[in-house]
Amino acid sequence: MAEPNLLASILKEETRVVKRTNTVYLVVDSDTIAWVVLDAKSRPVNVMDLEFVDDLNSILDRVEELTHPKPVVKLVVFVSAKKDSFFVGADITGIYSVLGL
């Protein structure tokens, strides 16, 4: 989890949100650091479900675009916007529904 001061500094004026989804967003700062911020707005904690996997893939595709052919991003850091946790695991109910169980 990111300390409140760290998250606030990530979102300072010199940063720009490059891509936002329902569960993850990407911020690039003036030091060419890409901050992947886990933030499932509809949940009290960040969990892996189908939406998160799709969102994270979308964000990572954008990160890859920012590294080729001319690198705009030199470092990628994963942080959580949640106060008390980074990531708690998988949503078993969601996995069962995909498997048809």
Summary of the structure (lengths in Angstrom):
residues: 101
radius of gyration: 14.5
end to end distance: 32.7
largest distance: 47.4
contacts: 265
relative contact order: 0.22
helix: 31%
strand: 24%
